[in-house]
């Protein structure tokens, strides 16, 4: 992919599911009470996307469109994929 290319850069968040890197605001761990509330509020508003394939939620991805994406991958794993994709984009 060339710099200046308008196609979105996608990162795998597990089980073949991907998110656009440019839309991600935060990747957080789900253990705290505020994160559980965030998840429940998103579900009530119809903004929750469950990409865990029935597995335990290990990270929560917050997007700029106010969608909440649940992933079964650790936040560190997803973050590493973001970094690797960014480095690959800068090299190519």
HELIX and SHEET records of a PDB file:
HELIX    1   1 UNK A   21  UNK A   23  5                                   3    
HELIX    2   2 UNK A   33  UNK A   45  1                                  13    
HELIX    3   3 UNK A   75  UNK A   91  1                                  17    
SHEET    1   A 2 UNK A  10  UNK A  14  0                                        
SHEET    2   A 2 UNK A  17  UNK A  20 -1                                        
SHEET    1   B 4 UNK A  24  UNK A  28  0                                        
SHEET    2   B 4 UNK A  59  UNK A  63 -1                                        
SHEET    3   B 4 UNK A  68  UNK A  71 -1                                        
SHEET    4   B 4 UNK A  48  UNK A  50  1                                        
END                                                                             
